[in-house]
């Protein structure tokens, strides 16, 4: 279980880091999407994802305040599931091109990491 959680943490950290950087630095591309959020909204979401990605790995790897890892995973899960709900307002099509599907999967995986690091295999 510990290896599975570490693999999920690493994969989610990479995905959230790249997604957060995209949200912060590529507003012009995001403005063309179906969800109309202002630049500040996308930037806040991007910064939350970048900080959350770092907190998925760094506290757990350094064993310095490891309780931040499940907290970061829970915050990322809530943020991503809220974003999936926002995407669902515009399209419920279950296709790989729909960002709702990816946000839903990432949110559920982040929730699993939060539960796993809090209850199943704590880092303490």
C-alpha positions, 0 to 999 in steps of 0.5 A: 500500500505504501508503494502504491501511495508513493506512486500516486503521489508522484504522478499526481504531483507531476500532473498538478504541477504541470496543470497549475503552471498551465493555469498560471501562465497560459491564460490566453488558451484557457480563455478559449475554453468553455469555462469562463473564469477571470485571469485571477481565478485561473491564477489562484487555482494554478497557484493552489495546484503548484503548492499542493503538488509540492506538498504532496512530495516534500513533507513526506520525503523529508519527514518534516511535518508529514501531516501536510501531505494528506492535508494537501491531497485533501485540498487538491481533491476538493479543488479538483472536484469543484472544478469538475463540477464547474466543467459539468455545468457545460458538458456531461459528455464522457469523452477523453477530450472533456476536461471534466473527466480528467478532473474527476479522475484526478480528484478521486485519486487525490482523495484516495491519497488523502485517505491513504496517508491519513488512515491507511498508511500514515507517514508519522 
